[in-house]
Amino acid sequence: MTASEQHREGISDVGPVPVSEVLAMIGRGEIRDAETIAALMLALNHLGRIT
């Protein structure tokens, strides 16, 4: 994704985030987009990080 595309999507920063923090961010409502949450859950399940 180009910087221009990131800006259009509202992405201000890209970097690694620990799984525990991602789950906490969902719990706090910082990540609310259902498509993003579904993609994260599928990825974590595929990686065996959640069951």
C-alpha positions, 0 to 999 in steps of 0.5 A: 500500500502506498503512502497515498493509499494509507492516507486515504484509508486513515492509516497514520502508522504501521508497525508490529503490535503484540497480540495481547495489545491487539486484543486489548485494543479491540476490547477498548473499542479502539479497533471497531471495524468488523472487517478488520476484527474478522481479518485479525481473528482469522489470522490469529486462528490460522497462526494458532494464537487463538482457538 
